[in-house]
Each structure stands twice: as structure tokens, then as C-alpha cells.
């Protein structure tokens, strides 16, 4: 369960608009980026949304990794992307691979602004967890 979880909200992305609405191209890029960064793809699913006129709209995608996952959601109407990369570090430290993948994804979307959070998961915490949440 120990691992690194990277989360980002990317705002006003300057990538080509097509990249935010083409599920097939986005899937190919994400799978390639995962393998190029040393992560093992074991599954994938990308869903293409359509607007009320039937034209391509946002995309929700997931790449399942032997090490954990990459997920993203695009909002082409606001040029936004939410991004989530999580890798387990049980048998090997995959943190650098996750950071390289995360940086590559952010680089491609070219956000004007971004909010990034990094969480080390599975480490003991100093604050108690309520038993009703466990």
C-alpha cells in the first residue's frame, strides 16, 4: 500500500483542442507515456463524451498499471484537465517513474496554471484516524 499519489488540476491548457476531445489519441499517448517511463500497462479504458449536438466533448480515461494507475478527465469547454497518477512502492520504488510520467503529462497539456498535490500513501501518520472512518 505504500506509494506516491500525484494529483493535479490543470487550468487553461494550451495544447491543441483536439487533444482534449479525442479519446483514441489521448489513450495512445497515455499508454505510450506510461511505458516510456518504465511503468507496466495491464489495462485501459477511455470514454468519449459528446455534447448535445453529438460532437466530441470531454474524455475520461484510465490506464491500469501493474504499479497502480493513471486517470484523467478533460473539460474542453474550459481547457481543463484533472490528472491522477498513483504508483505502489511495495516491491520497488516507482516514485521517480511516476514523477517523470506526471511531468510529461503536464508538459503536453501546457496549462497556464496548475494546482499540484503530492501524497505519500501508506505511511504511518501522527494524527489518529476516527474508527468510524476506518
N, C-alpha and C positions, 0 to 999 in steps of 0.2 A: 504494500500500500504506500510505501514511501515513494515520493515522486515530486516532480516540478509541474505546476499548473500555471500557464501563461494565458492571460485574458486581455483582450484589447477591444476598445470601441474606436473605430477609425472614422473620422468625420471629413466631409468634403473631399472625398477621394478624387484624384486627378487622373486615374487610369482611364483607358478608353471605356466609354459607357457599355460597350458590348461585353466587357469582362464582368460587369455586374449583373448581366441578364442572360448569359449563355451558359447553361448548366453543363453542357458537354465540354466546352473549352475549359471551364473552371475546374471540372473534375479531372481532366487530363493534366492541367497544371498542378493541382494539389497533389495528385498521386505521384507525379514526377518529382515535385519538390520534396516530398517525404522520402522517396527512395534515394534521391541525390544527397540527402542529408543523413543517410545511414539508418533510416527507420524502415520497418518491415510492414508493408501493407498486406492486411489479411481480408479486407472487405471495404466496400464503399457504397454510398447511396447519395445521389444528388437529385433534388426535386426542383423542377422549373415551375414557377408560378406564372400566372397570366393575369393581365389587367382585365377590366370589364369588357374591353373590346376584343379580348382574346390574344393580345400581343404579349410577347415575353415580358415578364416583370422580374421580381427578385428570385434569388436562388437560396435554398437551404441545402447544405452539404455536410456529409460526414465521411471521413476516412478512418476506418478502424485499423489500428496498428497493433502488432504483437506487443508493442511497448505501451499502448493505450489508444489515444485518438487525436484527431484534428477535426474541429467542426467550425462552420462559418455560416453566416446569414448575410445576404446583401439587401440593401434598400436603395435601388437605383434612383428613386424619386428624390432622395436626399443625398445621394452619393455616399452612402454609409455602409459600413461593414462591421459586424461583430465577429470576433475571432477568438478561438479557444484551442489551445494546444496543451495536452496533458501527457506526460510520459512517466511510467513507473520506473523506479530505480531499484527494483528488488534484486535482480541478478547482475545488473550492470548499471553504471551511472550514465543515463541517457540525457542528462541535463544540457550538455553542450549541443547535442543534435537538436534538441527541442528549441534552444535559443537560436540556432542557425536557421531552422525552418521558420520560426516566428519572424525573425528579421527579414527573411526572404519574402514572406507573405506581405509584410508591411511595406517593404520596398516596392513590390509590384502594384499594390493598391494606391500608393503615393498620397496618403492622407495629408491634408493641410494641418490638421490637429489630430491628436490621439490621446486616449487615456489607457494606460497600461497598468496591469496588476500582476504581481508575481507571488505565488504562494507555494511554500514548501509543504507538501501534504504528508501526513502520516508521522509527523514528529510530535513528541510529547509537548503539550502546551502548559503554560504556567497558570492559566485560568481554568477553573473547573467547568465541566460541561454539565448542564442540567440533565438529570436522569430521564426527564420526560421528553427530551430531545434525542436521546440515545436509542 
